[in-house]
Amino acid sequence: MNITAPAATHEVINQSTALAGHNVYSGDRALRDALAFHLPGADEQRRVALGELLGTEAMQEHARLANLHKPQLHTHDRFGHRVDEVEFHPSYHALMGAAIGAGLHGTPWALGPGAQIERAAAFLMYTQLEASVLCPVSMTFAVTPALRANPALFEAWFPKLASTRYDARSLPMAAKTGVTMGMGMTEKQGGSDVRANTSTAVFEHDSAWGRCYRLVGHKWFLSAPMCDAFLVLAQAPGGLSCFHLPRLRPDGTRNAVRIERLKDKLGNQANASSEVEFTGAQAWLVGEEGRGVAQILEMGTLTRLDCALGTSGLMRQAVSLALHHTSQRRAFGKLLIDQPLMRNVLADLCLESEAATALALRVARALDRQHEPFEALMRRVLTPVAKFWICKRGAMLAQEAMECLGGNGYVEEDGAGVMARIYREMPVNSIWEGAGNIMALDLLRALRKRGAADADVVQALATELGTARGANAALARFADALLARIRAAADAGGNAGEEAGARRLAQDVALAVQGSLLHRHAPDFVFDAFCRSRLSSQGAQVFGTLPAGVDVEAIIRRAMPT
């Protein structure tokens, strides 16, 4: 009996396609509705154009290559000269060029009302392409206003920091069309406790940029070491102070900053994070001696917003991938997205993503209007809350979204496994710029400093929750109990028991505000599902536990990326 061998072992069937060629903005109803609420009547043309660019196969290939080919440190050239250069793949520069071109760094500080909200939306969208390159972009955004404490430096550097032209050349600032800046705060012995820093600064001379010092010491984390300058902390005679340290001196010579090694990180692969030594590096004082902590806290408030925005973007990307895959993959006779339990999981993920977007953009609105007393107060209270809660939920969402893809979601595949990249990226925003405990304690400080006993914070939060409390009984009960706890916390004046419950307080403030926001700019079926699933006595412990009666179909349809 003759058996003819088949020409191929099998045909590839029942596999989903790559999510590409879609508009990241146009397909995101949650983002569009939130922006319509915060910026009614604003022109959407730039958002649509950016969303189109971010969804293209070409840009996604740049993201893959930038992660696959990690930055390489070159401490010396082949002749033995110290160079301290980090080499990036060309795709990294393509991604940086697009981010800078979109004005995600220092540009908003040169624009008028609404610029911070527009920038926040673009940052959230861009994260869905590639998050790693946004580290130097975010730091440039955060340090730009801090330079105002040194008027001469600000006048010289601000036009280049706000420029939308990316310039990767290793040249002094005056010779470049655009510059980026990083930050160096933490040291190996202190971490978040920057007051334990041991780097020292000795005054050298006065110059056109103000008071120039020589710095000796180290930084345990100096992210994006190829930035053109850094804001760093060091101990001056007057105490811990903030300094502007350029990578190249004004005369073009290399500053005395030695890159000892690059960090081998879990995620954030396309970005270089380094350990450095200062061996008499020239740096210029920003502000007054001894005021470094106050300045770093203000910069931290801005980068913490970006942590919330970035995680919200990653959550949206993960949900989009899960929806895209399950709408094509079949199991047990029908599409995964038509399986009842999978539908519950997917709708729950969609709710979490929309709530994260709502809260992150609310903080951006507070930044945009911080000249108003109410908004300044909400910014102070909601920034640590958003950073804490969104970043905590992001890691959980990424794991569940990966499970929707099964084994395909777990595979790296030479950088093409986007879901695996998201999963590895998620924890960094929770850790950077203050981990969860730091955020929860910062919320307590905000409540005490603002004198909650005098009811200003309680009244502000009550105003923020507004009419939403009357729209849903569960939210009303939740909000009333929360406001009572805040009053009690203020009256306690700070004790161990209060600190031990700080995480729960941050969580509950986040949930109450998210519910209020969804009432204002999401459909009723989203608001109802959120309140019923998040504001019960227990709350949702795992995704996929939405109660009966929730309009799962409408929630999924609203969140579909295409």
VOTORPA-757070 format. One record per residue (C-alpha): residue in one letter; y, z, x. Coordinates in steps of 0.1 Angstrom, whole numbers, plus 5000, padded with zeros to 4 digits. Example, Ala and Ser with C-alpha at 12.3 -4.5 7.8 and 13.67 -1.06 7.14 Angstrom:
% VOTORPA-757070
A495550785123S498950715137
//
This chain:
% VOTORPA-757070
M500050005000N503349895015I506450115008T509849965016A512050225032P515450265015A518450135032A520250465030T519050825025H521350894997E524550794979V527451034980I528251134944N529751424925Q532251504953S535951554945T538651354962A541351484985L544451614967A546951364980G549651124968H551051374943N554551504939V554551874948Y557751944927S557251724897G553751854891D554752224893R555952314858A556352684867L558752614896R560652364875D561152594846A562152884869L564752664885A566052534852F566652904843H568353004876L570252674881P570652514847G571852154849A571452114887D570551774900E566851754907Q566951434929R566551614962R563751834949V561851524936A562251344968L561051634989G558151694966E557151324969L557251345007L555251665009G552351524989T551851205009E548751145029A550751085061M552451425060Q549151595052E547651425082H550351575103A549551915090R545851865099L546651745134A549152025141N546552285132L543652115150H545652075183K546952415190P550052475212Q549352485249L551152715273H552152585308T553452865329H553852645361D554152285369R551752115394F554052195423G553952565416H557352605399R557552845370V558352645339D557152865309E556852565285V554752545254E553452195246F552952095209H551151805193P553551525181S552551615145Y554151955149H557451795158A557051565128L556651865105M559552055121G561751745117A560951725080A561652105075I564952095094G565851775077A565451945043G567852225054L565352515053H566852695083G570552775088T571952505065P572352715033W574852945050A577152645052L576852565015G578152714983P576652884952G573152794944A572252694980Q569952994985I567952924954E567652554962R566552644997A564052904984A562452644961A562252394990F560752655013L558052734986M557352374982Y557152305020T554552585025Q552152375004L552252115032E551952345062A553152705066S552852745104V555952555113L558052765089C558053065113P560852925135V562552785105S562553125087M563753305118T566553065122F567553125086A567453495090V569353535123T572153285115P574353525095A573653805120L575553615146R578753675127A578854015144N579753825176P582453575164A582453375197L578753325196F578753235159E581552975164A579652815192W576152825177F576552795139P577152425137K573952355156L572052615136A573152455103S572452095115T569751905098R568851715130Y565751845147D566151835185A563051945205R564551865239S564652145265L568452145270P571252405268M572752445233A575852245241A573851935248K571751935217T572251805182G570452095165V568952425176T566452685163M566353065169G563553315171M563353695171G561753945195M561654305181T558154455185E556754595217K553254695225Q553855065223G555855065191G555054785166S557054845135D558555155151V561254965170R563055285179A560255335204N561355015223T561555055261S563254725271T566554805287A569954625288V572554675316F576054545312E576954265336H580254105327D582553975300S582353605292A583353345266W580453455244G581353825247R579654105267C576853975288Y573854205298R570754185319L567554265301V564354405316G561254475295H558754295273K558054185238W554554215223F555353935197L557853665204S557053395179A558053035185P558953075222M560352725224C563252815202D566652765218A567553135216F566253465203L567753785188V566054075206L566354455207A566854655239Q568054995248A571654985260P573755285271G574955325235G571455305220L569055045206S571154725204C570854365193F571254075218H571353705217L569153565245P569153185251R566053025265L568252825288R571552965302P574752775295D574552615329G571152465320T568952685342R565952865328N566553215317A564453495332V561853505303R558253475314I555753375288E552653575297R550253435271L550053285236K548453495209D544953375197K545553435160L543353415129G545653165112N549153025117Q547552795143A550252535147N552852795156A552952955190S553253335191S553653485226E553953785247V556853775271E558453965299F562153985306T562853995343G566654025343A567253785315Q570853715305A571753815269W574953865249L575554165227V575654105190G577654375172E578054715187E575854905210G573555135191R573654925159G570454725166V568354885139A570854815111Q571154455122I567354405123L566954555089E569354295074M567454015092G564254165080T565354145044L565753775047T562453705065R560753925039L562053705012D560453415031C557153595033A557153624995L558253254991G555653135016T552853325000S553853194966G553752844979L550252904994M549053044961R550352734943Q548552514968A545352704965V545452684927S546252314928L543252254950A540952454927L542152274896H541851934913H538252004925T536952154893S538351874872Q536051634892R532951824902R530151844877A527452124873F524852194847G525851884826K529651914825L532751944846L533352274863I536652304846D534952284812Q532652574820P533952874800L533753134828M535352894853R538152824828N538853194826V538953224864L541252914867A543653034840D543853374856L544753214890C547353004873L548953314858E549053494891S550653194909E553353144882A554153514883A554553504921T556853204919A558953384893L559353704913A560053524946L562753304931R564353604914V564853764948A566353434960R568753444931A569753794940L570453684976D572553384963R574653624942Q574653924964H578453954962E577854084926P577054464927F574154434902E572554144922A573054324955L571154624940M568354414927R568054234960R567654574978V565054694954L563054374947T562854234982P560254494995V558554484961A558054114961K556954114998F554454384991W552954264958I552953884962C551453904997K548754144986R547753924956G547953614977A544953704999M542853784968L543853464951A542953254981Q539453404982E538853334945A540352984947M538052914977E535053024956C536052764930L535252494956G532052664967G530852585002N533352295005G536152545003Y534752745032V534452445056E537152375082E536152015089D538451945118G541452075100A540851885068G539452185050V542852285036M541452575015A540052735046R543352695063I545152865034Y542653155035R543253215072E547053185067M547353435038P547253765057V550053685081N552853715055S551554055045I551654185081W554754015095E558154175089G556554495078A553054555064G552354695030N553055065037I556354975053M557354785022A556355054998L558255315018D561255085020L561255074982L561455454981R564355455006A566155204983L565655424953R566955734971K569855564989R571155424957G571055764940A568555704913A569256054900D572655914889A570655654870D572055344887V568655204898V567055314865Q569855144845A569654834867L565954794862A566254864825T568854584824E566654354844L563754404820G566154344792T564954194759A561454134773R560654504765G561154434729A559154114729N555854284739A554554624731A552454654762L555454564784A557654814765R555155104771F554654994807A558354974815D559255304798A556655484818L557755314850L561455404845A560455774839R558455774871I561455634890R563655914877A561056164887A560756024922A564556044926D564656404914A561856494938G563956384967G561056274989N557756454995A554256375007G552956324971E555756074964E554955874995A551255864987G552055694954A554555444968R552155154967R551355204930L555155234923A555854904941Q552954734923D554254854889V557854744895A556554404905L554454374874A557254484850V559754244866Q557253954866G556554014829S560254014822L560853694841L557953514824H559453604790R562753444801H561453114815A557753054808P556152954775D555053234751F551353174759V551953254795F554053564788D551453694763A548553634786F550253804815C551154114795R547654144779S545854104813R548154284837L549754574818S546854754803S545855104814Q543454964840G544954614847A542954324860Q540654424889V539254084896F540253734885G538453584856T538853874832L541353744808P540853894773A539753694743G542453514725V544453404756D545353034754V543352934785E543552564777A547352564776I547652774808I545352534828R547052224814R550452364824A549352424860M547652094867P549151944898T549051584887
//
